[in-house]
Amino acid sequence: MIISGCSNKGLESRKPALYNSKAEAEKAAVDFNCTGAHKMGDQWMPCKMHENHQDHNH
């Protein structure tokens, strides 16, 4: 028998990766072990380059 369940616990501990301002993303970069921010569409992501964000996000 297989038993499965749902939990939001993993999602609750995740930090948002998109921010409305460059300043917010730069502040959050500390939590991603990087500096700076980069534009992603109409929003901002932590880390100076997207590749850096992906490296620290895994």
Sequence and secondary structure as in RCSB ss.txt:
>XXXX:A:sequence
MIISGCSNKGLESRKPALYNSKAEAEKAAVDFNCTGAHKMGDQWMPCKMHENHQDHNH
>XXXX:A:secstr
        HHHHT     BSSHHHHHHHGGGGT   EEEETTEEEESSSHHHHHHHH 
